[in-house]
Amino acid sequence: MGRVSLKERRVVAQNSRWRVYLDHLVDDRSNDVRDYLVVDPLRPRAGRIAGVDILPVLGDKILLLRVYRHPIEREFWEVPRGFIDDHETAAQAALRELTEETGLTCAANDLVGFGTYAPEPGTIAAYGEMFAAMRCQGSPRRLDDELGHGAFALFDRKQIAELIAAGEIAHCATLLLYYRYCELPPRS
């Protein structure tokens, strides 16, 4: 494996959550790449954790949100997700995002961690932390104050398999969370 060195880094954009760089990279085999795109969170947690993804479980069904994704001009079914605020742990952010995006609540001891994932390690310099919110309580509600969020629905395993086969679930954390959830031993 060739060692990669950073020759130059230029900040080209920044907002309240991210800084965007164009890097000039070279390796020990004389490969040279200019303007390599890197998206870096402004305030990641330890381990470069920047956000959370939550799989809401209600009985034997999973709640998914219908979300329009502007960069690819398409809607998908996805799990709720969001950023970690400055004063929060990842688990606290997961419980907050669950309630904000679905109206559901979950006891802290019913939150199951599924580790981290790298959303796009070739470009995004951050990880997301994944959770399943088991035994959710309350009535789901539609979120109207988030850009692109539409309907929500509850799905059983057969329906989720059909959505995956049809390409209606394409978000990597949604897929990874669902498959890890399916591997859990039954809970009493």
N, C-alpha and C positions, 0 to 999 in steps of 0.2 A: 504494500500500500504506500502510495506516495505521500510525503508530508506536504501539507498545504500551508502557505504563508500569506499573511495579509500585507500587501504593499501599500495600499491606500484605502481609506474609508471616507465616504462623503455622506453626510446627512442630506436627504432630499425631501423629506416630509416628516411631520410629527403632528400628533393630535393628543388628546388627553390620556390615551392608553398605549399608543404605539409610536415608535420611532422607525423610520424607513431609511436604510442605507443602500448605497451602491458601492460595493467593494471591488477592489482590484486584487485578484488572487493569482498566485503562482505556486506550482509544486516542484518537487525535486527532479521531475522528468521534463521540465521546461514547458509544461502546459501553462497557459496564460489566459485568464478570463477577466475581462474588464466588465464593470457594471453588473456584478453578481448581486441580485436582489436579496436583501435580508430585512425581515420585519422583526423588530425586537420590542418586547414589552418594556414600558418605562419603569414599572415597579413589580417585577416578578418576586415571588416568594422563594424560599430555599428550594433548590432543585429545579429552578426556573419555572415553577408552577405559576401560571397566569390566570387560569380559569377552572371552572368546574362543569361537569355534565352529570345530569341526574336522571335515572330511570325510575319513574313513578309507578309503583305497583299497587293496584287496588284489587284485592281478592286474587283472582286468577287472570287478571287483565293488566295490560300495560297502557299507560296514557302517552300518546304522542301528539306533538303540535305540528300543524301544517304551516310551514315557513317559506316565504319567498326569498330566494337568494339572488340579489341583484347582480353580482359578478357573472353568473351563468344564466341569468334570466329564466329561472325555473323555481317551482315549488317542490318541496320534499316533506316527508314526515320525519321529524327529529325529536330527540329528547330535549327537555328544557336545559338551558345552559347559560352561563354568564361569567362575569369577572369576579374576582375576589376583592372586596373592599379593603382599605388599608388596615382596619382594626380587626379583621376577621381571620379565622383559620379557614382552610378549605372546606371542612365539614360544616362550619357555620354558614359559609357562603352557599353551600349546597342546599341547606335547609331554607335559607332566605330566598334563593332563586326558585326553589320549588314552590313556595307560597306566592311569590311575586308573579310567576309565570303561569301558575295553574290554579291558585286558590286552595291548594291542598296543603296539609301539614303532615309532619312525620316526627315521631319521637326520636331524639338523638340516638337512643340505643337500637332503633330500627333502621338506622342508616348504615349500609354495608359498603365498605370501601373496595374498589376493584382496581386500585393502582392508577398508573398514569399512562398517557399515550402522547405521541408526538403528532400533532395535526398535519404538519407538512415539514419534516425536518430539513428539507433542502432549501427552505425559504424562511420558515417561522422559527425563531429562536426561543421557543417556549413549549411547555407541556400543559396538558389539561389533566385534572384529577377526576376520576370517575367514581360515582356512587349509585347504588340502588336504594331508593326510599321505599322500604318494605312497610306494609300495613298503613298505607296513606289514609288519612282521615279527611272528611269534608266533601264538598261538592265541587267538582272541577268547574272553572269558569273561563270564558274566552278573555284573552288579554288584548286590549285595544290600544295600549300606550307603548307598544314596541313595534318598530318598523318591520314590516313584512310578516308579522304574526297573523295567522288566520284562525281557522277552526282547530279544535282538538277532538280527539276520539279515543275510545278505549278499544284495544285489540287483543284477541287471544293469540296463542302461538301459531295456529294455522293461518290466521289472517296476516300476521307479521311475516310469515314465510312467503305468502303470496305477494305482499308489498315489496319484499326484498327481491323476489324473482322478477317483478315488474319494473325494478329500478326506481321505485318510489321511496325507498330508504337508501340513501347513498352516503350519508354523513358517517365518517369512519368511527367516531366515538359512539354514535347510536348503535351501529352494527356490533362493535366490540363489546359495549355494555350489555346488549341483549344476549350475545353468545356467552359471555361470562355469567350472566344471570341464569341462563339455561343450565349451566354446569353446577349451580348451587345445589347442595342436598336439601330436601324438603325441610321447611322450618315448622315447628309446632306453635 
